[in-house]
């Protein structure tokens, strides 16, 4: 049952999230279970944190690297995967030295309530753990 694949591009289009096809979405083999789909697209150590930062503004690569503390390879891989999934838009400016910025796409912006809920949960969980450690 869970090994069936769904077409994320068609699903997002039907929900009105995209007007143009997502670049390289065919690379993703997605399970049918919605939670598994979310984990496939957003799983890993850096992707949610990248999306959190990009919710507020566009960031340059080195800004993200410095802020998150991610290695160059880990950050590059996560950004490429988010770009391939249509979550992040990479813009290269014709300047010397080259300037590259990352920002959330319209689909990426739909993560705002998800990230806010995770942040709220994290604060509550941490407060509970801090209270337990003081006992």
C-alpha angles and dihedrals in degrees: 000000000000095000092070113111127228128202104241093188092057092044093051091045091052089052090052096246098124138034097184127046115268112252114249094353089140088072089071117084101199128196119227095242108096095218091051089050091053091048092048091053099035104024123117135067100286112030100082091043091051091050090048091056094044092053090079103039147330115291133201119232097252092047090056092044092051095043097046099035091227122152117251092250095047092048093045092050093047093047092049092050092049090047092049089051092052094246098111131040118211115205121192116199121208096240137121112266092032115253119209124181131188125208137163119266121225088270090049091053089061086072091072096095091043093053092044090052091050090049092050091048091047092052092049093046092048092049090051092049092047090051091050092050091054092056 
